[in-house]
């Protein structure tokens, strides 16, 4: 009969550490790689279960995915308490700096407000141009500006006062330092995909239609600037083009299918700007698959295009 032996918790931890060290020793370190762990528990405790993935994602974006898939072995993994990294000392320094930005003052994180507007006319840009300072953008057709917070408040007030402006949703969305703010909404639009045997009955399909905006902000270590990963995905079915199919012998009536005409927008950017200022992103006149909040005289309630404007404002502790 076998007996189960219960080891003291401290001994269990020592055995686990020795096993990890032994496994690391078996991995070639021909480029000088070292094994290190970092405490991310303060961030995860506040941000919630599973939030360690945000630290990993930011490290991969900051250092480049190729740096982890080269000829020399490298490793990056994270759990609720620790982030483990096997890489050269130079990379370890970069990982440590990023982890510090997530866990520093995690118990009371800085906040950011994110607003999304859809404006029927781009004329607002002319009115706001004197206070907008352009910054570089990689995506064609997209523009970005920074401006003082008091000027940003005035620009937002003017946008909200326009009769052709719709805000999504109706008010700001809050993001915490190191955590993304995600605004999303959509639907599946059914259509007749085909008509065929057996029975020559229509078979249905569906297109995804909607808008998703993801803003992931992170303060630099000294708090003087913000870096943010910005992603935007828009899909809109502009129309369903009918196609008449030849009817086989013995089938009465017309057979008709539909072909979706879809407009899609994809934007992926990374911005850096002073934390004392506001970032404004103009995506351009793009599809706006958002139901009208109310009917405005003189406007088409289901207008298909809007100048999409995203306003990101740091709300640092101790500020207004």
Order of alpha helices (4+ residues) and beta strands (2+ residues): alpha-beta-alpha-alpha-beta-beta-alpha-beta-alpha-beta-beta-alpha-beta-beta-beta-beta-beta-beta-beta-beta
